[in-house]
Amino acid sequence: WRVAEEDSQWRLRYEIAFTTAEEDASVRIAIPATSNSYEVVDQEFSEPGLDSTQEVGALTGTREWRVRARHLDPYLASAEFDIRLPAGDFYFDGESPIALSSDARARFLRADDFLPTQSPNVQRALQEAPKGDASQGELLQWAFERCSQDMRATTADEGGDDVGFALEANRATDLGRARAMVTICRALRIPSRLVTGFELRQEATPQPRVWVEAYLGHQWLPFAPQFGFARRLPRNFVPVRRGGETIVQTQGVKDGTLATNFRIVRLPPPVAALRKDVRRPSQIVDLTRLPVEMHHILSLMLLLPFAALVAAVFRNIVGIRTFGTFSPALLAISFLYAAWGTGLLILSMVIGFGVVGRTLLERLQLLMVPRLSIILTVIILCVVFGVSFLDYMEVTPSAQAVLLPMVILTTMIERLYVAAEEDGLAFSIQLAAGTLVVAACAYLVVSWDAIGRLILIYPEIHFLSIAAFIFIGRYSGYRLAELIRFRDLAKTESRPQ
């Protein structure tokens, strides 16, 4: 993907040197992973003499590069990551609501040696917390201000990393402030965790930064008490390890031999971005020259023919009947904007109210258009108040996760209603089931990010799609469903007289 001129691209380099103290020693290195706030566009690893794997933490989502040593030798592992930061001042990495499992909640409320929630100094600090009916948001803000405004800077040699010292002396290092805030939050029964990452800027010896994430309102909110940032961080803060305060964790490595070196360099924009004022007709066919914020929409539009191709295969070769030709494709596209839970909820409401509404409105003997309009009105009211209920339960879906599926699914009510009127309710339900099956298969195709990136760079691939449509359109053989439906007849004809 072309990087827009207003965006920035950075190269983050790791160099990890260590000497093993035992066989089968391992080093776990937290590495960047594409998120809502940044994109890893390229990466390269080097681990001579080492076995390596990549893992993702189940509770934290941290991406780790794990290297294993088989012999007692010194080793050097290095990695490079090219990271694109979108234009903007701040990032908020919690747009989508996240349900916290019981295991994760217990993990992020747990005390340990560095986060002593029951220590006397912590308990004395809690006496200053708001009393009465203070909300968790108010308690969280108090914890942030307690560790941000009320503490002065000090060094680790003076004990500034220790939570007890920080709360008693009101002096702390950056790590001590973050530890103190996490400890207070956990003591207040607010799930929280340390986050380690980098501030992408050019400096001689960049070091990892440590900040805090607190779970409130089904979202992880970032806080950096040492810098005074609450709920939003600057765009160039890149989280790498969640639930820990170090980038590298070792097992079986000699004490004092671990050496880490990090380098951050800003990369120049591509030549195409610098020459955007030079106009050539050939630029029209280069979709990647368009602003980056348009790439997702364009790739989504270019994926629609693939969804239609899946629908054509199922209708003309497999023989599964659906509501219309493109309804499964549109349904698959709509679920790209909604989580499966939200989408299935809306689907169930639309189909359920459509079927029930048809039965109830039959007694009024209304014409088709007024009946469909009444059903549409009832569905919209139910969805709107359903969104209000989810917001009350602190599970707020985004507007596009609700509106687009609702619009597409509501249009299916008319087809469901007409099919039920002409061919019966059982046949219409059969069509609905076929539509869902085809839409699910189409969703597997259109949700593949690699295909979306490829088709944006090479839209001429759709000439192959057109060729596939021509082949399917000229197919005149039996459909697979017909072979199953008429298998008894085929056996009778093949039986000798």
DOPA-551871 format. One record per residue (C-alpha): z, y, x; residue number from 1. Coordinates in nm, 4 decimals. Layout:
BEGIN
{{Z; Y; X}; NUM}
...
This chain:
BEGIN
{{0.0000; 0.0000; 0.0000}; 1}
{{-0.0800; 0.3478; 0.1268}; 2}
{{0.2246; 0.5573; 0.2025}; 3}
{{0.2096; 0.8996; 0.0392}; 4}
{{0.2325; 1.1990; 0.2694}; 5}
{{0.5523; 1.3173; 0.1036}; 6}
{{0.7185; 0.9774; 0.1572}; 7}
{{0.8621; 0.8725; 0.4916}; 8}
{{0.8259; 0.5506; 0.6862}; 9}
{{1.0783; 0.4353; 0.9447}; 10}
{{1.1065; 0.1554; 1.1960}; 11}
{{1.4487; -0.0056; 1.2347}; 12}
{{1.4896; -0.2334; 1.5368}; 13}
{{1.7694; -0.4837; 1.6050}; 14}
{{1.8523; -0.6278; 1.9481}; 15}
{{2.1335; -0.8864; 1.9440}; 16}
{{2.2479; -1.0416; 2.2746}; 17}
{{2.5189; -1.3070; 2.2975}; 18}
{{2.6379; -1.6089; 2.4955}; 19}
{{2.7452; -1.9244; 2.3167}; 20}
{{3.0853; -2.0828; 2.3729}; 21}
{{3.0073; -2.4077; 2.1932}; 22}
{{2.7098; -2.6069; 2.0773}; 23}
{{2.5697; -2.5310; 1.7338}; 24}
{{2.6939; -2.1733; 1.7534}; 25}
{{2.5500; -1.9411; 1.4900}; 26}
{{2.5010; -1.5701; 1.4366}; 27}
{{2.4494; -1.4216; 1.0889}; 28}
{{2.2661; -1.0895; 1.0905}; 29}
{{2.2364; -0.8762; 0.7775}; 30}
{{1.8830; -0.7418; 0.7389}; 31}
{{1.7197; -0.4947; 0.4974}; 32}
{{1.5699; -0.6191; 0.1711}; 33}
{{1.3470; -0.4259; -0.0690}; 34}
{{1.5512; -0.2611; -0.3453}; 35}
{{1.5342; 0.0249; -0.5956}; 36}
{{1.5938; 0.2754; -0.3166}; 37}
{{1.3561; 0.1618; -0.0415}; 38}
{{1.0805; -0.0865; 0.0395}; 39}
{{1.0467; -0.3122; 0.3438}; 40}
{{0.6713; -0.2988; 0.4049}; 41}
{{0.6631; -0.5063; 0.7243}; 42}
{{0.8987; -0.7133; 0.9378}; 43}
{{0.8856; -0.9122; 1.2598}; 44}
{{1.1384; -1.1514; 1.4161}; 45}
{{1.1812; -1.2852; 1.7694}; 46}
{{1.4368; -1.5564; 1.8518}; 47}
{{1.3256; -1.7539; 2.1627}; 48}
{{1.5188; -2.0795; 2.2021}; 49}
{{1.6956; -2.0394; 1.8680}; 50}
{{1.6591; -2.1991; 1.5269}; 51}
{{1.6426; -1.9443; 1.2479}; 52}
{{1.6617; -1.9356; 0.8698}; 53}
{{1.6930; -1.6640; 0.6066}; 54}
{{1.9473; -1.6762; 0.3259}; 55}
{{2.0536; -1.4550; 0.0359}; 56}
{{2.4211; -1.4288; -0.0593}; 57}
{{2.4922; -1.5563; -0.4094}; 58}
{{2.7614; -1.2991; -0.4934}; 59}
{{2.6441; -0.9971; -0.2950}; 60}
{{2.2666; -1.0366; -0.2710}; 61}
{{2.2879; -0.9653; 0.1027}; 62}
{{1.9849; -1.0937; 0.2925}; 63}
{{2.0873; -1.2630; 0.6177}; 64}
{{1.8902; -1.3791; 0.9197}; 65}
{{2.0818; -1.6743; 1.0611}; 66}
{{2.0120; -1.7988; 1.4144}; 67}
{{2.1561; -2.1172; 1.5659}; 68}
{{2.1903; -2.2067; 1.9334}; 69}
{{2.1826; -2.5691; 2.0489}; 70}
{{2.2914; -2.5109; 2.4093}; 71}
{{2.5529; -2.3130; 2.6025}; 72}
{{2.3285; -2.0298; 2.7229}; 73}
{{2.2808; -1.6548; 2.6831}; 74}
{{2.0356; -1.5585; 2.4082}; 75}
{{1.8565; -1.2518; 2.2798}; 76}
{{1.7317; -1.2107; 1.9232}; 77}
{{1.5387; -0.9085; 1.8027}; 78}
{{1.3818; -0.7913; 1.4790}; 79}
{{1.1822; -0.4932; 1.3552}; 80}
{{1.1578; -0.3605; 1.0005}; 81}
{{0.9201; -0.0949; 0.8714}; 82}
{{1.0913; 0.0757; 0.5775}; 83}
{{0.9351; 0.3158; 0.3276}; 84}
{{1.1592; 0.5741; 0.1638}; 85}
{{1.0163; 0.7315; -0.1542}; 86}
{{1.0212; 1.1077; -0.1883}; 87}
{{1.3436; 1.2487; -0.3295}; 88}
{{1.6861; 1.3682; -0.2247}; 89}
{{1.9167; 1.1025; -0.3677}; 90}
{{1.9069; 0.7394; -0.4649}; 91}
{{2.1068; 0.5489; -0.7199}; 92}
{{2.0755; 0.1742; -0.6700}; 93}
{{2.2172; 0.0736; -1.0066}; 94}
{{1.9605; 0.1697; -1.2716}; 95}
{{1.9658; -0.1776; -1.4276}; 96}
{{2.2908; -0.3035; -1.5844}; 97}
{{2.4423; -0.5943; -1.3906}; 98}
{{2.6755; -0.8524; -1.5399}; 99}
{{2.9594; -0.9413; -1.3035}; 100}
{{3.0489; -1.3099; -1.3044}; 101}
{{3.4104; -1.4253; -1.3021}; 102}
{{3.3708; -1.5509; -0.9431}; 103}
{{3.2270; -1.2185; -0.8294}; 104}
{{3.4985; -1.0223; -1.0099}; 105}
{{3.7685; -1.2316; -0.8416}; 106}
{{3.5958; -1.1890; -0.5053}; 107}
{{3.5850; -0.8087; -0.5320}; 108}
{{3.9444; -0.7763; -0.6559}; 109}
{{4.0910; -0.9961; -0.3836}; 110}
{{4.3284; -0.8623; -0.1184}; 111}
{{4.3058; -0.9554; 0.2509}; 112}
{{4.4502; -0.8473; 0.5850}; 113}
{{4.2307; -0.5361; 0.6029}; 114}
{{4.2584; -0.4541; 0.2309}; 115}
{{4.6325; -0.4989; 0.1561}; 116}
{{4.6578; -0.4061; -0.2118}; 117}
{{5.0295; -0.4963; -0.2295}; 118}
{{5.1464; -0.3147; 0.0840}; 119}
{{5.4219; -0.0503; 0.0405}; 120}
{{5.1966; 0.2367; 0.1510}; 121}
{{4.9323; 0.1397; -0.1046}; 122}
{{5.1902; 0.1074; -0.3824}; 123}
{{5.3333; 0.4503; -0.2958}; 124}
{{4.9835; 0.5981; -0.3104}; 125}
{{4.9323; 0.4475; -0.6554}; 126}
{{5.2277; 0.6497; -0.7832}; 127}
{{5.0051; 0.9565; -0.7514}; 128}
{{4.7334; 0.8065; -0.9731}; 129}
{{4.6709; 0.9499; -1.3230}; 130}
{{4.9060; 0.8006; -1.5800}; 131}
{{4.8857; 0.7346; -1.9500}; 132}
{{4.5495; 0.6578; -2.1065}; 133}
{{4.3446; 0.7479; -1.7975}; 134}
{{4.0060; 0.5770; -1.8015}; 135}
{{3.8692; 0.3702; -1.5158}; 136}
{{3.6248; 0.6508; -1.4436}; 137}
{{3.9131; 0.8960; -1.3974}; 138}
{{4.1027; 0.6502; -1.1770}; 139}
{{3.7912; 0.5903; -0.9688}; 140}
{{3.7385; 0.9637; -0.9203}; 141}
{{4.1023; 1.0040; -0.8157}; 142}
{{4.0678; 0.7223; -0.5600}; 143}
{{3.7577; 0.8889; -0.4167}; 144}
{{3.9225; 1.2306; -0.3860}; 145}
{{4.2367; 1.0735; -0.2367}; 146}
{{4.0309; 0.9184; 0.0447}; 147}
{{3.7821; 1.2026; 0.0828}; 148}
{{3.9543; 1.5398; 0.0495}; 149}
{{4.3120; 1.4448; 0.1368}; 150}
{{4.2397; 1.2781; 0.4732}; 151}
{{4.1575; 1.4262; 0.8116}; 152}
{{3.9467; 1.2645; 1.0804}; 153}
{{4.1043; 1.0612; 1.3598}; 154}
{{4.0107; 0.7797; 1.5971}; 155}
{{4.0480; 0.4040; 1.5864}; 156}
{{4.2774; 0.4173; 1.8920}; 157}
{{4.5296; 0.6140; 1.6863}; 158}
{{4.5176; 0.3511; 1.4124}; 159}
{{4.2718; 0.5304; 1.1863}; 160}
{{4.1050; 0.2042; 1.0817}; 161}
{{4.4271; 0.0754; 0.9244}; 162}
{{4.4724; 0.1332; 0.5512}; 163}
{{4.8504; 0.1713; 0.5698}; 164}
{{4.8294; 0.4298; 0.8481}; 165}
{{4.5518; 0.6196; 0.6691}; 166}
{{4.7461; 0.6505; 0.3438}; 167}
{{5.0742; 0.7397; 0.5134}; 168}
{{4.9446; 0.9857; 0.7747}; 169}
{{4.6454; 1.1090; 0.5710}; 170}
{{4.4264; 1.0569; 0.8754}; 171}
{{4.1525; 0.7984; 0.9047}; 172}
{{3.8239; 0.7061; 1.0625}; 173}
{{3.5136; 0.6634; 0.8488}; 174}
{{3.5908; 0.2915; 0.8279}; 175}
{{3.9550; 0.3650; 0.7431}; 176}
{{3.8549; 0.5934; 0.4534}; 177}
{{3.6215; 0.3284; 0.3121}; 178}
{{3.8829; 0.0547; 0.3492}; 179}
{{4.1462; 0.2736; 0.1849}; 180}
{{3.9249; 0.3510; -0.1144}; 181}
{{3.8326; -0.0157; -0.1656}; 182}
{{4.1997; -0.1134; -0.1381}; 183}
{{4.3090; 0.1467; -0.3940}; 184}
{{4.0273; 0.0506; -0.6326}; 185}
{{4.1183; -0.3166; -0.6151}; 186}
{{4.4848; -0.2333; -0.6686}; 187}
{{4.3738; -0.0424; -0.9810}; 188}
{{4.1787; -0.3542; -1.0927}; 189}
{{3.8410; -0.1890; -1.0331}; 190}
{{3.6053; -0.4321; -0.8531}; 191}
{{3.4865; -0.2715; -0.5311}; 192}
{{3.3373; -0.3662; -0.1960}; 193}
{{3.2490; -0.2293; 0.1441}; 194}
{{2.8821; -0.1672; 0.2195}; 195}
{{2.7339; -0.1483; 0.5681}; 196}
{{2.3952; 0.0064; 0.6334}; 197}
{{2.2081; 0.2733; 0.8228}; 198}
{{2.1347; 0.6397; 0.7841}; 199}
{{1.7656; 0.6630; 0.8664}; 200}
{{1.7311; 0.9547; 1.1032}; 201}
{{1.6290; 0.9866; 1.4656}; 202}
{{1.9256; 0.9913; 1.7015}; 203}
{{1.9963; 0.8618; 2.0499}; 204}
{{2.2364; 0.5802; 1.9600}; 205}
{{2.2329; 0.5101; 1.5856}; 206}
{{2.5316; 0.3165; 1.4572}; 207}
{{2.5840; 0.1420; 1.1234}; 208}
{{2.7517; 0.3420; 0.8476}; 209}
{{3.0160; 0.2051; 0.6120}; 210}
{{3.0607; 0.3232; 0.2542}; 211}
{{3.1933; 0.1941; -0.0778}; 212}
{{3.0517; 0.0536; -0.4007}; 213}
{{3.2689; 0.0349; -0.7136}; 214}
{{3.1784; -0.1580; -1.0279}; 215}
{{3.2016; 0.0599; -1.3376}; 216}
{{3.0072; 0.0465; -1.6623}; 217}
{{2.8139; -0.2664; -1.5577}; 218}
{{2.6788; -0.0857; -1.2509}; 219}
{{2.7644; -0.0647; -0.8829}; 220}
{{2.8234; 0.3030; -0.8004}; 221}
{{2.8037; 0.4154; -0.4336}; 222}
{{3.0675; 0.6383; -0.2730}; 223}
{{3.0858; 0.7764; 0.0808}; 224}
{{3.4309; 0.9409; 0.1109}; 225}
{{3.3714; 1.0477; 0.4716}; 226}
{{3.0718; 1.2595; 0.3615}; 227}
{{3.1888; 1.3590; 0.0137}; 228}
{{2.9121; 1.1750; -0.1742}; 229}
{{3.0107; 1.0249; -0.5102}; 230}
{{2.7980; 0.8029; -0.7360}; 231}
{{2.4807; 0.9016; -0.5521}; 232}
{{2.3896; 0.8824; -0.1850}; 233}
{{2.1148; 1.0553; 0.0116}; 234}
{{1.7833; 0.8740; 0.0027}; 235}
{{1.7971; 0.7873; 0.3729}; 236}
{{2.1129; 0.5736; 0.3341}; 237}
{{1.9875; 0.2145; 0.3481}; 238}
{{2.2393; -0.0563; 0.2458}; 239}
{{2.2116; -0.3782; 0.4473}; 240}
{{2.5312; -0.5820; 0.4010}; 241}
{{2.7336; -0.5699; 0.0812}; 242}
{{3.0843; -0.7097; 0.0893}; 243}
{{3.1333; -0.6612; 0.4636}; 244}
{{3.1815; -0.3959; 0.7314}; 245}
{{2.9688; -0.5396; 1.0140}; 246}
{{2.5979; -0.6077; 1.0515}; 247}
{{2.6491; -0.9123; 1.2764}; 248}
{{2.8929; -1.1987; 1.2164}; 249}
{{2.9338; -1.4743; 1.4759}; 250}
{{3.0695; -1.8271; 1.5053}; 251}
{{3.1048; -2.0104; 1.8362}; 252}
{{3.0118; -1.7079; 2.0522}; 253}
{{3.2043; -1.6200; 2.3700}; 254}
{{3.4430; -1.3298; 2.3284}; 255}
{{3.3110; -1.0073; 2.4733}; 256}
{{2.9514; -1.1275; 2.5080}; 257}
{{2.8131; -0.9959; 2.1797}; 258}
{{2.6058; -0.6820; 2.2347}; 259}
{{2.4148; -0.5027; 1.9609}; 260}
{{2.1600; -0.2285; 1.9980}; 261}
{{1.9915; -0.0488; 1.7095}; 262}
{{1.7006; 0.1915; 1.7226}; 263}
{{1.5540; 0.4053; 1.4460}; 264}
{{1.2187; 0.5816; 1.4805}; 265}
{{1.0249; 0.7738; 1.2185}; 266}
{{0.6651; 0.6570; 1.1975}; 267}
{{0.3777; 0.9025; 1.1496}; 268}
{{0.1968; 0.9023; 0.8150}; 269}
{{-0.1326; 0.7131; 0.8035}; 270}
{{-0.4489; 0.8927; 0.9076}; 271}
{{-0.5803; 0.8668; 0.5515}; 272}
{{-0.2876; 1.0750; 0.4258}; 273}
{{-0.3423; 1.3412; 0.6914}; 274}
{{-0.7135; 1.3588; 0.6066}; 275}
{{-0.6696; 1.3761; 0.2309}; 276}
{{-0.8312; 1.7213; 0.2237}; 277}
{{-1.1574; 1.5667; 0.3523}; 278}
{{-1.3401; 1.4529; 0.0401}; 279}
{{-1.5911; 1.1690; 0.0354}; 280}
{{-1.7378; 0.9903; -0.2688}; 281}
{{-1.6237; 0.6565; -0.1254}; 282}
{{-1.2625; 0.7642; -0.1797}; 283}
{{-1.3085; 0.7126; -0.5535}; 284}
{{-1.3001; 0.3339; -0.5118}; 285}
{{-0.9873; 0.3492; -0.2935}; 286}
{{-0.7047; 0.3267; -0.5458}; 287}
{{-0.4381; 0.3282; -0.2751}; 288}
{{-0.5110; 0.6967; -0.2040}; 289}
{{-0.3504; 0.7877; -0.5361}; 290}
{{0.0164; 0.8964; -0.5480}; 291}
{{0.2610; 0.6136; -0.4862}; 292}
{{0.4336; 0.6625; -0.8218}; 293}
{{0.1039; 0.5655; -0.9921}; 294}
{{0.0682; 0.2372; -0.8034}; 295}
{{0.2940; 0.0384; -1.0341}; 296}
{{0.1139; 0.1511; -1.3502}; 297}
{{-0.2300; 0.0917; -1.1980}; 298}
{{-0.1388; -0.2548; -1.0742}; 299}
{{0.0021; -0.3335; -1.4176}; 300}
{{-0.3270; -0.2340; -1.5796}; 301}
{{-0.5216; -0.4396; -1.3266}; 302}
{{-0.3021; -0.7421; -1.3986}; 303}
{{-0.3901; -0.7358; -1.7688}; 304}
{{-0.7270; -0.9175; -1.7173}; 305}
{{-0.5389; -1.1990; -1.5420}; 306}
{{-0.3113; -1.2313; -1.8444}; 307}
{{-0.6212; -1.2344; -2.0665}; 308}
{{-0.7698; -1.5049; -1.8423}; 309}
{{-0.4635; -1.7225; -1.8958}; 310}
{{-0.4942; -1.6675; -2.2716}; 311}
{{-0.8648; -1.7579; -2.2622}; 312}
{{-0.7936; -2.0822; -2.0751}; 313}
{{-0.5294; -2.1867; -2.3281}; 314}
{{-0.7408; -2.0934; -2.6308}; 315}
{{-1.0818; -2.2253; -2.5231}; 316}
{{-0.9981; -2.5164; -2.2946}; 317}
{{-0.6468; -2.6296; -2.3851}; 318}
{{-0.6878; -2.5476; -2.7543}; 319}
{{-0.3591; -2.3669; -2.8285}; 320}
{{-0.4025; -2.1190; -3.1125}; 321}
{{-0.2355; -1.7779; -3.0933}; 322}
{{-0.2061; -1.4510; -3.2853}; 323}
{{-0.5261; -1.2790; -3.1808}; 324}
{{-0.6946; -1.2895; -2.8429}; 325}
{{-0.4887; -1.0451; -2.6414}; 326}
{{-0.1498; -1.0666; -2.8126}; 327}
{{-0.0117; -1.3141; -2.5523}; 328}
{{-0.1368; -1.0919; -2.2688}; 329}
{{0.0221; -0.7795; -2.4188}; 330}
{{0.3431; -0.9702; -2.4862}; 331}
{{0.3590; -1.0828; -2.1221}; 332}
{{0.3047; -0.7253; -2.0019}; 333}
{{0.5795; -0.5965; -2.2313}; 334}
{{0.8327; -0.8380; -2.0829}; 335}
{{0.7651; -0.6956; -1.7379}; 336}
{{0.9521; -0.3852; -1.8553}; 337}
{{1.2393; -0.5698; -2.0204}; 338}
{{1.4899; -0.8230; -1.8983}; 339}
{{1.4424; -1.1653; -2.0539}; 340}
{{1.7670; -1.1291; -2.2482}; 341}
{{1.6638; -0.7962; -2.4000}; 342}
{{1.3117; -0.9188; -2.4671}; 343}
{{1.4231; -1.2375; -2.6397}; 344}
{{1.6735; -1.0398; -2.8473}; 345}
{{1.4027; -0.8015; -2.9665}; 346}
{{1.1629; -1.0911; -3.0265}; 347}
{{1.4197; -1.2770; -3.2352}; 348}
{{1.4963; -0.9646; -3.4382}; 349}
{{1.1307; -0.8843; -3.5025}; 350}
{{1.0333; -1.2361; -3.6081}; 351}
{{1.3574; -1.2948; -3.7995}; 352}
{{1.3390; -0.9736; -4.0000}; 353}
{{0.9680; -1.0245; -4.0509}; 354}
{{1.0161; -1.3668; -4.2088}; 355}
{{1.3250; -1.2683; -4.4101}; 356}
{{1.1688; -0.9411; -4.5195}; 357}
{{0.8576; -1.1180; -4.6433}; 358}
{{1.0689; -1.3469; -4.8614}; 359}
{{1.2822; -1.0667; -5.0073}; 360}
{{0.9952; -0.8265; -5.0728}; 361}
{{0.7868; -1.0834; -5.2580}; 362}
{{0.9924; -1.0151; -5.5707}; 363}
{{0.8885; -0.6480; -5.5728}; 364}
{{0.5182; -0.7437; -5.5786}; 365}
{{0.4200; -0.4608; -5.3445}; 366}
{{0.0872; -0.4143; -5.1715}; 367}
{{0.0563; -0.5362; -4.8123}; 368}
{{0.0676; -0.1997; -4.6320}; 369}
{{0.3859; -0.0710; -4.8049}; 370}
{{0.5546; -0.4064; -4.7478}; 371}
{{0.4697; -0.4027; -4.3769}; 372}
{{0.5903; -0.0426; -4.3523}; 373}
{{0.9254; -0.1354; -4.5083}; 374}
{{0.9650; -0.4246; -4.2641}; 375}
{{0.8758; -0.1940; -3.9729}; 376}
{{1.1350; 0.0619; -4.0877}; 377}
{{1.4091; -0.2007; -4.1158}; 378}
{{1.3254; -0.3428; -3.7719}; 379}
{{1.3359; 0.0017; -3.6101}; 380}
{{1.6732; 0.0799; -3.7691}; 381}
{{1.8155; -0.2526; -3.6521}; 382}
{{1.6846; -0.2069; -3.2980}; 383}
{{1.8137; 0.1524; -3.2753}; 384}
{{2.1633; 0.0589; -3.3920}; 385}
{{2.1455; -0.2516; -3.1734}; 386}
{{2.0871; -0.0269; -2.8712}; 387}
{{2.3829; 0.1868; -2.9826}; 388}
{{2.5968; -0.1283; -3.0048}; 389}
{{2.4912; -0.2376; -2.6549}; 390}
{{2.5793; 0.1083; -2.5239}; 391}
{{2.9207; 0.0783; -2.6902}; 392}
{{2.9639; -0.2554; -2.5105}; 393}
{{2.8607; -0.0816; -2.1840}; 394}
{{2.5344; -0.2754; -2.1601}; 395}
{{2.2707; -0.0046; -2.1904}; 396}
{{1.9074; -0.1169; -2.1541}; 397}
{{1.6499; 0.1364; -2.0439}; 398}
{{1.4243; 0.2994; -2.3032}; 399}
{{1.1104; 0.1306; -2.1746}; 400}
{{1.2863; -0.2072; -2.1876}; 401}
{{1.3249; -0.1613; -2.5641}; 402}
{{1.0404; 0.0555; -2.6906}; 403}
{{0.7388; -0.1188; -2.5380}; 404}
{{0.8364; -0.4742; -2.6424}; 405}
{{0.9324; -0.3454; -2.9871}; 406}
{{0.5963; -0.1721; -3.0396}; 407}
{{0.3981; -0.4754; -2.9275}; 408}
{{0.6118; -0.7252; -3.1164}; 409}
{{0.6112; -0.5181; -3.4340}; 410}
{{0.2318; -0.5259; -3.4375}; 411}
{{0.2605; -0.9055; -3.4374}; 412}
{{0.4473; -0.8897; -3.7683}; 413}
{{0.1265; -0.7925; -3.9451}; 414}
{{-0.0536; -1.0938; -3.7994}; 415}
{{0.2427; -1.3176; -3.8838}; 416}
{{0.2512; -1.1825; -4.2385}; 417}
{{-0.1250; -1.2215; -4.2963}; 418}
{{-0.1205; -1.5747; -4.1554}; 419}
{{0.1733; -1.6659; -4.3794}; 420}
{{-0.0082; -1.5240; -4.6842}; 421}
{{-0.3356; -1.7045; -4.6144}; 422}
{{-0.2312; -2.0316; -4.4497}; 423}
{{0.1394; -2.0746; -4.5196}; 424}
{{0.4608; -2.0052; -4.3320}; 425}
{{0.4503; -2.3315; -4.1324}; 426}
{{0.1089; -2.2469; -3.9867}; 427}
{{0.2173; -1.8922; -3.8990}; 428}
{{0.5237; -2.0258; -3.7152}; 429}
{{0.2937; -2.2642; -3.5270}; 430}
{{0.0804; -1.9663; -3.4203}; 431}
{{0.3938; -1.7789; -3.3122}; 432}
{{0.5043; -2.0737; -3.0982}; 433}
{{0.1600; -2.0959; -2.9382}; 434}
{{0.1656; -1.7234; -2.8665}; 435}
{{0.5035; -1.7549; -2.6946}; 436}
{{0.3888; -2.0473; -2.4776}; 437}
{{0.0755; -1.8653; -2.3627}; 438}
{{0.2683; -1.5408; -2.3091}; 439}
{{0.5246; -1.7235; -2.0930}; 440}
{{0.2494; -1.8668; -1.8720}; 441}
{{0.0792; -1.5274; -1.8496}; 442}
{{0.4124; -1.3696; -1.7545}; 443}
{{0.4415; -1.6028; -1.4544}; 444}
{{0.1098; -1.4645; -1.3305}; 445}
{{0.1564; -1.0923; -1.3981}; 446}
{{0.5129; -1.0884; -1.2601}; 447}
{{0.3902; -1.2043; -0.9179}; 448}
{{0.4313; -0.8927; -0.7005}; 449}
{{0.1945; -1.0155; -0.4305}; 450}
{{-0.0908; -1.0384; -0.6815}; 451}
{{-0.0198; -0.6853; -0.8037}; 452}
{{-0.0359; -0.5448; -0.4507}; 453}
{{-0.3504; -0.7416; -0.3681}; 454}
{{-0.5425; -0.6390; -0.6799}; 455}
{{-0.4618; -0.2707; -0.6211}; 456}
{{-0.6075; -0.2872; -0.2712}; 457}
{{-0.9044; -0.5055; -0.3704}; 458}
{{-0.9853; -0.4372; -0.7385}; 459}
{{-1.3268; -0.5966; -0.6858}; 460}
{{-1.1490; -0.9304; -0.7218}; 461}
{{-1.1996; -0.8831; -1.0942}; 462}
{{-1.5675; -0.9688; -1.0465}; 463}
{{-1.4333; -1.3221; -0.9996}; 464}
{{-1.2355; -1.2774; -1.3210}; 465}
{{-1.5563; -1.1850; -1.5035}; 466}
{{-1.7245; -1.4948; -1.3592}; 467}
{{-1.4343; -1.7059; -1.4848}; 468}
{{-1.4673; -1.5512; -1.8325}; 469}
{{-1.8396; -1.6341; -1.8323}; 470}
{{-1.7650; -1.9948; -1.7380}; 471}
{{-1.5016; -2.0269; -2.0103}; 472}
{{-1.7322; -1.8599; -2.2629}; 473}
{{-2.0107; -2.1103; -2.1951}; 474}
{{-1.7794; -2.4099; -2.2091}; 475}
{{-1.8786; -2.6276; -2.5049}; 476}
{{-1.6823; -2.9445; -2.4388}; 477}
{{-1.3797; -3.0811; -2.6173}; 478}
{{-1.0525; -2.8962; -2.5990}; 479}
{{-0.7523; -3.0871; -2.4705}; 480}
{{-0.5706; -3.0429; -2.8006}; 481}
{{-0.8704; -3.1902; -2.9855}; 482}
{{-0.8674; -3.4976; -2.7635}; 483}
{{-0.5048; -3.5548; -2.8623}; 484}
{{-0.5601; -3.4719; -3.2299}; 485}
{{-0.8594; -3.7025; -3.2732}; 486}
{{-0.7551; -3.9808; -3.0367}; 487}
{{-0.7204; -4.2290; -3.3255}; 488}
{{-1.0740; -4.1493; -3.4432}; 489}
{{-1.2057; -4.1945; -3.0911}; 490}
{{-1.0380; -4.5354; -3.0685}; 491}
{{-1.1966; -4.6367; -3.4007}; 492}
{{-1.5464; -4.5346; -3.2897}; 493}
{{-1.5117; -4.7151; -2.9570}; 494}
{{-1.3863; -5.0355; -3.1226}; 495}
{{-1.6654; -5.3023; -3.1486}; 496}
{{-1.7819; -5.3729; -3.5037}; 497}
